[in-house]
Amino acid sequence: MSFRKIAFEVHKILGLATGMIVFIVAITGCCWVFRDEFLSLTEEPITIELREGEILTASRVREIASGVFPGRTIHGALFGQADAPIEVIFYESDPEFYKSVLIHPYSGAVLKTEDHLTGFFAFVLKGHMRLWLPREIGEEVVGVSILIFLSMLVSGIIIWMPRKRKNLKQRLTFSWKGTTKWKRKNFDLHAVTGFYICALAFIIAFTGSVMSYQWLREAVHVAAGGKKSVEFQIPENVTPVHGTESDRAIDGLLPLLRRDSPDAVSFELHYPYSEAYSIYVETSYQDGIYYTNDYRFFDAQTLEEIESPSVYGTYRNTSFADKIIRMNYDIHVGAIGGLPGKIIAFLISLLVATLPITGVLMWYGRTFKKSAKKVQVPAQ
């Protein structure tokens, strides 16, 4: 059996095995790309009338939000612009609990609660990441399937390459006539479309795999010359903290952050999980773009800044390899290229979703044809 024939058989078998998964992941990816834009059009934003005086402190909004969902773990508080509500985010992994409380920054009134695990886009994300299966099963199935899809893109190019140079044009264009049969059209849809989207589809799938597997993140980072850890880490405090000392410190942190980063869009303050851990702050400078965020850590008593041991630190201190890892999500959803980048990611994902369909039709057509030849008409 020739190498080309082996590539074809591998491509066919793996395609039949993972086709439905690739279709679901691709279609849900299409839907997720424009999530922020869709929500901005369908949800009425809450605008706060500016007042004189200081906004509520971090410890105060935590106290207010805790009264809404008592006993639940607060992940952090998001402080945006002066005319935006403060969002206190609750998150627990097992069982999963992910809700937000929007609080008036001056009066402390609870304006709204949001459940991030319900609604259309929550449904889409669960399908994209784990096929609506339990997390420990679904995420593994998706991760392995996308790795297989990457290998199929490679085998697909091997199969696509024509044996003769004169047939190259046929593999690059849709040369359809009125007499062209559906099987030929379907083959062209699979082969020609697959060729043109192969490179970008590989990038999207590969960045998805990087998010799924830490070993792959580490491999990419090391290959690019990186030396830091790719795992997000919150360093411990430099000085011991007791009682309410961390509350007093975190309440004084926001004015310092606004002074240091006057161009920031928002500051997400994360309350220490215990007295041993430092205060973690994520500073955003662009809506919908994450790789330029600053991840800063402060001693919970003295507010002395602590250097991050991982790639997630201040953006100005990141190396080329660190930037590659931090850009991974923005590349995956196309946000790295702004609106045009998202449009490209949407179209590529949509076209990827057609490949399992046209591939199955090709298999069915060939199998049905072979079966029909074996049928013998009984003698009269």
Stockholm file with secondary structure:
# STOCKHOLM 1.0

chainA/1-380         MSFRKIAFEVHKILGLATGMIVFIVAITGCCWVFRDEFLSLTEEPITIELREGEILTASRVREIASGVFPGRTIHGALFGQADAPIEVIFYESDPEFYKSVLIHPYSGAVLKTEDHLTGFFAFVLKGHMRLWLPREIGEEVVGVSILIFLSMLVSGIIIWMPRKRKNLKQRLTFSWKGTTKWKRKNFDLHAVTGFYICALAFIIAFTGSVMSYQWLREAVHVAAGGKKSVEFQIPENVTPVHGTESDRAIDGLLPLLRRDSPDAVSFELHYPYSEAYSIYVETSYQDGIYYTNDYRFFDAQTLEEIESPSVYGTYRNTSFADKIIRMNYDIHVGAIGGLPGKIIAFLISLLVATLPITGVLMWYGRTFKKSAKKVQVPAQ
#=GR chainA/1-380 SS CCHHHHHHHHHHHHHHHHHHHHHHHHHHHHHHHTHHHHHHHHSCCCCCCCCSSCCCCHHHHHHHHHHHSTTCCEEEEEECCTTSCEEEEEEEETTEEEEEEEECTTTCCEEEEEETTSSHHHHHHHHHHHTTSCHHHHHHHHHHHHHHHHHHHHHHHHHHSCSSGGGHHHHHSCCCCTTCCHHHHHHHHHHHHHHHHHHHHHHHHHHHHHHHCHHHHHHHHHHTTCCSBSSCCCCBCSSCCCTTHHHHHHHTHHHHHHHHCTTCSEEEEECCSSTTBCEEEEEESSTTCCTTCEEEEECTTTCCEECCSBSCSCGGGCCHHHHHHHHHHHHHTTGGGHHHHHHHHHHHHHHHHHHHHHHHHHHHHHHHHHHHHHCCCCCC
#=GC SS_cons         CCHHHHHHHHHHHHHHHHHHHHHHHHHHHHHHHTHHHHHHHHSCCCCCCCCSSCCCCHHHHHHHHHHHSTTCCEEEEEECCTTSCEEEEEEEETTEEEEEEEECTTTCCEEEEEETTSSHHHHHHHHHHHTTSCHHHHHHHHHHHHHHHHHHHHHHHHHHSCSSGGGHHHHHSCCCCTTCCHHHHHHHHHHHHHHHHHHHHHHHHHHHHHHHCHHHHHHHHHHTTCCSBSSCCCCBCSSCCCTTHHHHHHHTHHHHHHHHCTTCSEEEEECCSSTTBCEEEEEESSTTCCTTCEEEEECTTTCCEECCSBSCSCGGGCCHHHHHHHHHHHHHTTGGGHHHHHHHHHHHHHHHHHHHHHHHHHHHHHHHHHHHHHCCCCCC
//
